[in-house]
Amino acid sequence: MIASPPFRISGDKIVLTLCGHDGQHGGQDKNVVALVDTRTGQALFKSAAPGNDAMQERSWDVSKLHGREVRIEVHDGDSGGAFAWLGVGRIDAGDALRVDFRNGMPQGWAAKAEPTRDRPEVVRGGIPFLRHPSEYTMIPASGARELPCGFAAERVFFLGGTVASGRPLEVAGFLDVVYRSGSRDSFPLMVGYTLDVAGKMLSKSKAMHLHASADPFQHYLVIALRPEVIEKIVLRRNPEQSAIPRITAVTFQTAAAGKDLEALPDAKLPADEEAWIRSHAITASAPDMEQIKAAIRRANRLEWTVAGLEDRAERFVSHSTP
C-alpha cells in the first residue's frame, strides 16, 4: 500500500485514472484506490482495478466533504499470479493534491512495506472454517502462537494438516489445549497421523486421522475436549524439525458466545463424515500412540526396511569374514 500526505478537500470532484485487475472476475475489493478519513481511518470512497489493461477514468463526488482531512491510499492486496495487479496514472484533487505517476513516486507519499492483511474468508462445505487466505500457517517459525478462549467446547477442528516435507513418524509441531483448571493436553503434529505431506491425496493408512475439507489442498483433524473451560489453544513448531506444519484455521463446536468467537454457517454433514468425526476424534488418551506408531510403520514398510537392512548387514559381515 502507498499513501498520500494528508490534505483537506477543497473542490467538488476527485478524478483519477487506473488500470489492472481485482481478480479474474473482479469484485474482490483487494486491488483498490481509496479516499480515507485521516481521523477515523474510514474509507469514504473506493475504486477497484477496472479489469482492463488500459487506463480508465474514475471520479468521486466530494462536494459534501469540504474541509475534511483525508489521504489517498493505493492498495495492491492480491498476491495471485494473474489478474492481480493495479496501476495508477494520475490523481487530480484540485489545488489540494495533483499528481502524475508517470514521473515516479510523488514526493511525500509513503510506502508501507509489509503486506496488508487480507479480509478473512469462510471455507464452506463440510466443517466450516474462517481463515485469512494469505496466511500460509498460523504456526510461527519460532516460539508459539496462543489463541485465547475462555469458554467450553465439545470439539475443536484444525484446518491444514500438511507439511512441505517430512518422513513418517516425524513430529513437526504440537497443538496444546490449556484448561482454566491448569491441566494441559498436548497433541503431536506427526507425519502419518495428524500431518500428511502436502498434496491433494490423503494417505489411506489407518493411522491417518485427517479428513478432506472443502479446500482440496488442506485437511482437518478433530480433537474431543474435556468438559472444562478452555483457557487457550497453543500452536507451536518442533524446533528440531526444519519444516513448519500447516494449520490455517481453527473452528470450535460450542454453544458459547464471546468476543473471540465468530459464528459460522451450520455444518450439514453427510452421515459418513459424522461417523468419521466420532470415530477419529483425538483425545488425551486415545488413540493409543504406540498402536498409531506401529500402524504408521506397517503402512510405510518401516519394519520390513529395518529387518531387510539388518539381514543384508549380517550377510555382508558373513561374506567379508576371512
C-alpha positions as a Python dict, from the first residue, in 0.01 Angstrom:
ca = {
    (1, 'M'): (0, 0, 0),
    (2, 'I'): (114, 354, -74),
    (3, 'A'): (-46, 661, 81),
    (4, 'S'): (-52, 1030, 0),
    (5, 'P'): (25, 1301, 253),
    (6, 'P'): (-287, 1427, 434),
    (7, 'F'): (-476, 1707, 257),
    (8, 'R'): (-804, 1895, 301),
    (9, 'I'): (-1076, 1863, 40),
    (10, 'S'): (-1144, 2196, -129),
    (11, 'G'): (-1301, 2102, -464),
    (12, 'D'): (-1614, 1915, -566),
    (13, 'K'): (-1457, 1626, -751),
    (14, 'I'): (-1152, 1399, -740),
    (15, 'V'): (-1058, 1243, -1073),
    (16, 'L'): (-819, 950, -1113),
    (17, 'T'): (-711, 710, -1383),
    (18, 'L'): (-631, 347, -1311),
    (19, 'C'): (-591, 12, -1478),
    (20, 'G'): (-536, -350, -1379),
    (21, 'H'): (-741, -628, -1226),
    (22, 'D'): (-908, -717, -896),
    (23, 'G'): (-906, -1091, -960),
    (24, 'Q'): (-1010, -1262, -1283),
    (25, 'H'): (-1376, -1166, -1245),
    (26, 'G'): (-1330, -864, -1018),
    (27, 'G'): (-1523, -790, -701),
    (28, 'Q'): (-1253, -896, -454),
    (29, 'D'): (-1201, -546, -311),
    (30, 'K'): (-827, -619, -281),
    (31, 'N'): (-675, -400, -555),
    (32, 'V'): (-830, -60, -488),
    (33, 'V'): (-769, 313, -462),
    (34, 'A'): (-940, 462, -156),
    (35, 'L'): (-1011, 806, -13),
    (36, 'V'): (-960, 767, 363),
    (37, 'D'): (-1057, 994, 652),
    (38, 'T'): (-730, 1053, 840),
    (39, 'R'): (-904, 1088, 1177),
    (40, 'T'): (-1122, 776, 1172),
    (41, 'G'): (-949, 560, 912),
    (42, 'Q'): (-1283, 514, 734),
    (43, 'A'): (-1276, 468, 357),
    (44, 'L'): (-1504, 740, 216),
    (45, 'F'): (-1473, 631, -148),
    (46, 'K'): (-1319, 332, -325),
    (47, 'S'): (-1245, 246, -686),
    (48, 'A'): (-1131, -104, -770),
    (49, 'A'): (-899, -202, -1052),
    (50, 'P'): (-1127, -182, -1359),
    (51, 'G'): (-1047, -520, -1515),
    (52, 'N'): (-871, -355, -1807),
    (53, 'D'): (-506, -320, -1906),
    (54, 'A'): (-572, 31, -2038),
    (55, 'M'): (-620, 334, -1814),
    (56, 'Q'): (-982, 406, -1718),
    (57, 'E'): (-1108, 727, -1562),
    (58, 'R'): (-1296, 730, -1232),
    (59, 'S'): (-1428, 1023, -1028),
    (60, 'W'): (-1558, 1081, -676),
    (61, 'D'): (-1814, 1347, -584),
    (62, 'V'): (-1665, 1507, -271),
    (63, 'S'): (-1877, 1823, -276),
    (64, 'K'): (-2020, 1743, 68),
    (65, 'L'): (-1677, 1681, 223),
    (66, 'H'): (-1521, 2027, 200),
    (67, 'G'): (-1267, 2083, 475),
    (68, 'R'): (-1238, 1711, 562),
    (69, 'E'): (-878, 1598, 613),
    (70, 'V'): (-814, 1288, 405),
    (71, 'R'): (-544, 1085, 233),
    (72, 'I'): (-546, 864, -74),
    (73, 'E'): (-435, 503, -38),
    (74, 'V'): (-345, 268, -323),
    (75, 'H'): (-381, -97, -217),
    (76, 'D'): (-241, -399, -401),
    (77, 'G'): (-374, -677, -181),
    (78, 'D'): (-398, -964, -429),
    (79, 'S'): (-96, -1196, -426),
    (80, 'G'): (-227, -1411, -714),
    (81, 'G'): (-18, -1494, -1019),
    (82, 'A'): (-259, -1341, -1273),
    (83, 'F'): (-533, -1074, -1288),
    (84, 'A'): (-381, -943, -965),
    (85, 'W'): (-224, -603, -1033),
    (86, 'L'): (-317, -237, -1015),
    (87, 'G'): (-179, 67, -1196),
    (88, 'V'): (-245, 435, -1126),
    (89, 'G'): (-189, 711, -1384),
    (90, 'R'): (-289, 1043, -1231),
    (91, 'I'): (-491, 1177, -940),
    (92, 'D'): (-642, 1525, -954),
    (93, 'A'): (-797, 1666, -637),
    (94, 'G'): (-762, 2029, -750),
    (95, 'D'): (-520, 2260, -572),
    (96, 'A'): (-512, 2029, -268),
    (97, 'L'): (-344, 1737, -450),
    (98, 'R'): (-246, 1682, -810),
    (99, 'V'): (-2, 1403, -908),
    (100, 'D'): (108, 1217, -1222),
    (101, 'F'): (266, 877, -1157),
    (102, 'R'): (447, 885, -1492),
    (103, 'N'): (700, 1098, -1306),
    (104, 'G'): (762, 828, -1045),
    (105, 'M'): (661, 813, -679),
    (106, 'P'): (530, 1159, -579),
    (107, 'Q'): (711, 1347, -308),
    (108, 'G'): (566, 1290, 38),
    (109, 'W'): (394, 961, -48),
    (110, 'A'): (474, 679, 196),
    (111, 'A'): (505, 312, 108),
    (112, 'K'): (404, 50, 362),
    (113, 'A'): (649, -234, 311),
    (114, 'E'): (466, -510, 496),
    (115, 'P'): (166, -659, 315),
    (116, 'T'): (-176, -555, 437),
    (117, 'R'): (-377, -835, 596),
    (118, 'D'): (-649, -952, 363),
    (119, 'R'): (-1009, -1000, 463),
    (120, 'P'): (-1098, -1333, 621),
    (121, 'E'): (-1294, -1581, 413),
    (122, 'V'): (-1525, -1866, 511),
    (123, 'V'): (-1432, -2211, 382),
    (124, 'R'): (-1775, -2364, 323),
    (125, 'G'): (-1873, -2725, 270),
    (126, 'G'): (-1834, -2985, 543),
    (127, 'I'): (-1683, -2834, 858),
    (128, 'P'): (-1674, -2453, 801),
    (129, 'F'): (-1359, -2254, 879),
    (130, 'L'): (-1275, -1883, 891),
    (131, 'R'): (-926, -1810, 758),
    (132, 'H'): (-707, -1542, 603),
    (133, 'P'): (-621, -1668, 251),
    (134, 'S'): (-268, -1523, 250),
    (135, 'E'): (-168, -1680, 583),
    (136, 'Y'): (17, -1999, 493),
    (137, 'T'): (24, -2123, 853),
    (138, 'M'): (-73, -1989, 1194),
    (139, 'I'): (228, -2163, 1350),
    (140, 'P'): (525, -1925, 1387),
    (141, 'A'): (879, -2014, 1284),
    (142, 'S'): (988, -1972, 1645),
    (143, 'G'): (806, -1952, 1974),
    (144, 'A'): (434, -2023, 1989),
    (145, 'R'): (101, -1871, 1892),
    (146, 'E'): (-162, -1852, 2162),
    (147, 'L'): (-535, -1832, 2089),
    (148, 'P'): (-726, -1704, 2394),
    (149, 'C'): (-1056, -1885, 2462),
    (150, 'G'): (-1241, -1858, 2794),
    (151, 'F'): (-1523, -2099, 2706),
    (152, 'A'): (-1601, -2470, 2697),
    (153, 'A'): (-1645, -2662, 2374),
    (154, 'E'): (-1728, -3016, 2268),
    (155, 'R'): (-1474, -3037, 1986),
    (156, 'V'): (-1211, -2829, 1810),
    (157, 'F'): (-1126, -2870, 1441),
    (158, 'F'): (-794, -2766, 1285),
    (159, 'L'): (-768, -2692, 912),
    (160, 'G'): (-440, -2761, 731),
    (161, 'G'): (-282, -3087, 836),
    (162, 'T'): (6, -3075, 589),
    (163, 'V'): (380, -3021, 593),
    (164, 'A'): (605, -2940, 298),
    (165, 'S'): (839, -3230, 370),
    (166, 'G'): (877, -3494, 633),
    (167, 'R'): (920, -3863, 698),
    (168, 'P'): (663, -4088, 861),
    (169, 'L'): (668, -4062, 1244),
    (170, 'E'): (844, -3722, 1240),
    (171, 'V'): (679, -3471, 1477),
    (172, 'A'): (682, -3124, 1321),
    (173, 'G'): (484, -2943, 1590),
    (174, 'F'): (228, -2958, 1869),
    (175, 'L'): (-126, -2847, 1946),
    (176, 'D'): (-172, -2772, 2317),
    (177, 'V'): (-508, -2730, 2489),
    (178, 'V'): (-471, -2543, 2818),
    (179, 'Y'): (-769, -2552, 3054),
    (180, 'R'): (-858, -2294, 3316),
    (181, 'S'): (-814, -2560, 3584),
    (182, 'G'): (-443, -2571, 3499),
    (183, 'S'): (-450, -2904, 3318),
    (184, 'R'): (-291, -2923, 2974),
    (185, 'D'): (-319, -3174, 2688),
    (186, 'S'): (-59, -3182, 2413),
    (187, 'F'): (-119, -3342, 2072),
    (188, 'P'): (163, -3410, 1824),
    (189, 'L'): (153, -3297, 1464),
    (190, 'M'): (306, -3620, 1335),
    (191, 'V'): (358, -3722, 973),
    (192, 'G'): (132, -4019, 902),
    (193, 'Y'): (-106, -3936, 1189),
    (194, 'T'): (-211, -3569, 1211),
    (195, 'L'): (2, -3447, 919),
    (196, 'D'): (38, -3559, 559),
    (197, 'V'): (297, -3441, 310),
    (198, 'A'): (146, -3158, 103),
    (199, 'G'): (-77, -3273, -182),
    (200, 'K'): (-439, -3336, -274),
    (201, 'M'): (-448, -3708, -197),
    (202, 'L'): (-455, -3819, 165),
    (203, 'S'): (-268, -4129, 273),
    (204, 'K'): (-502, -4428, 312),
    (205, 'S'): (-318, -4552, 621),
    (206, 'K'): (-546, -4649, 909),
    (207, 'A'): (-320, -4440, 1133),
    (208, 'M'): (-417, -4120, 948),
    (209, 'H'): (-653, -3900, 1150),
    (210, 'L'): (-717, -3639, 880),
    (211, 'H'): (-1030, -3583, 674),
    (212, 'A'): (-1067, -3398, 343),
    (213, 'S'): (-1202, -3043, 368),
    (214, 'A'): (-1363, -2807, 117),
    (215, 'D'): (-1010, -2694, 27),
    (216, 'P'): (-857, -2974, -186),
    (217, 'F'): (-507, -2896, -58),
    (218, 'Q'): (-594, -2886, 313),
    (219, 'H'): (-742, -3140, 550),
    (220, 'Y'): (-880, -3122, 901),
    (221, 'L'): (-827, -3306, 1227),
    (222, 'V'): (-1060, -3308, 1526),
    (223, 'I'): (-989, -3311, 1900),
    (224, 'A'): (-1260, -3401, 2151),
    (225, 'L'): (-1224, -3170, 2451),
    (226, 'R'): (-1270, -3216, 2823),
    (227, 'P'): (-1591, -3071, 2974),
    (228, 'E'): (-1395, -2776, 3114),
    (229, 'V'): (-1336, -2412, 3029),
    (230, 'I'): (-1052, -2376, 2779),
    (231, 'E'): (-806, -2104, 2873),
    (232, 'K'): (-618, -2107, 2542),
    (233, 'I'): (-501, -2309, 2244),
    (234, 'V'): (-126, -2304, 2179),
    (235, 'L'): (20, -2377, 1834),
    (236, 'R'): (393, -2445, 1828),
    (237, 'R'): (658, -2582, 1598),
    (238, 'N'): (908, -2854, 1687),
    (239, 'P'): (1241, -2665, 1677),
    (240, 'E'): (1422, -2990, 1599),
    (241, 'Q'): (1250, -3015, 1259),
    (242, 'S'): (1313, -2782, 966),
    (243, 'A'): (963, -2786, 816),
    (244, 'I'): (680, -2584, 973),
    (245, 'P'): (344, -2766, 985),
    (246, 'R'): (46, -2601, 824),
    (247, 'I'): (-255, -2501, 1035),
    (248, 'T'): (-460, -2223, 877),
    (249, 'A'): (-784, -2204, 1077),
    (250, 'V'): (-949, -2327, 1395),
    (251, 'T'): (-1321, -2400, 1444),
    (252, 'F'): (-1485, -2481, 1777),
    (253, 'Q'): (-1804, -2681, 1818),
    (254, 'T'): (-1957, -2487, 2106),
    (255, 'A'): (-2275, -2318, 2222),
    (256, 'A'): (-2070, -2038, 2379),
    (257, 'A'): (-2055, -1680, 2253),
    (258, 'G'): (-1786, -1422, 2308),
    (259, 'K'): (-1562, -1155, 2159),
    (260, 'D'): (-1307, -1414, 2044),
    (261, 'L'): (-1570, -1627, 1867),
    (262, 'E'): (-1739, -1565, 1535),
    (263, 'A'): (-2045, -1760, 1425),
    (264, 'L'): (-2002, -1979, 1118),
    (265, 'P'): (-2259, -2139, 887),
    (266, 'D'): (-2420, -2454, 1020),
    (267, 'A'): (-2235, -2767, 914),
    (268, 'K'): (-2469, -3010, 740),
    (269, 'L'): (-2250, -3317, 718),
    (270, 'P'): (-2323, -3643, 542),
    (271, 'A'): (-2369, -3942, 771),
    (272, 'D'): (-2033, -4097, 678),
    (273, 'E'): (-1843, -3779, 771),
    (274, 'E'): (-2025, -3751, 1103),
    (275, 'A'): (-1936, -4114, 1172),
    (276, 'W'): (-1573, -4042, 1081),
    (277, 'I'): (-1562, -3750, 1326),
    (278, 'R'): (-1697, -3966, 1608),
    (279, 'S'): (-1453, -4249, 1537),
    (280, 'H'): (-1145, -4032, 1467),
    (281, 'A'): (-1175, -3761, 1730),
    (282, 'I'): (-847, -3748, 1920),
    (283, 'T'): (-841, -3724, 2300),
    (284, 'A'): (-568, -3707, 2561),
    (285, 'S'): (-580, -4086, 2600),
    (286, 'A'): (-693, -4209, 2257),
    (287, 'P'): (-590, -4337, 2019),
    (288, 'D'): (-305, -4529, 2177),
    (289, 'M'): (15, -4371, 2044),
    (290, 'E'): (210, -4696, 2036),
    (291, 'Q'): (-60, -4851, 1818),
    (292, 'I'): (-57, -4542, 1592),
    (293, 'K'): (321, -4562, 1553),
    (294, 'A'): (304, -4933, 1478),
    (295, 'A'): (36, -4871, 1213),
    (296, 'I'): (248, -4597, 1054),
    (297, 'R'): (548, -4830, 1042),
    (298, 'R'): (339, -5103, 879),
    (299, 'A'): (183, -4864, 626),
    (300, 'N'): (525, -4736, 522),
    (301, 'R'): (703, -5075, 548),
    (302, 'L'): (945, -4933, 801),
    (303, 'E'): (963, -5261, 995),
    (304, 'W'): (1039, -5454, 675),
    (305, 'T'): (1305, -5198, 577),
    (306, 'V'): (1484, -5224, 911),
    (307, 'A'): (1471, -5603, 907),
    (308, 'G'): (1597, -5608, 549),
    (309, 'L'): (1887, -5380, 635),
    (310, 'E'): (1982, -5598, 932),
    (311, 'D'): (1966, -5908, 713),
    (312, 'R'): (2187, -5750, 446),
    (313, 'A'): (2431, -5633, 711),
    (314, 'E'): (2462, -5986, 853),
    (315, 'R'): (2522, -6130, 504),
    (316, 'F'): (2781, -5862, 430),
    (317, 'V'): (2971, -5941, 751),
    (318, 'S'): (2946, -6315, 683),
    (319, 'H'): (3079, -6286, 328),
    (320, 'S'): (3353, -6045, 430),
    (321, 'T'): (3494, -6260, 711),
    (322, 'P'): (3819, -6436, 607),
}
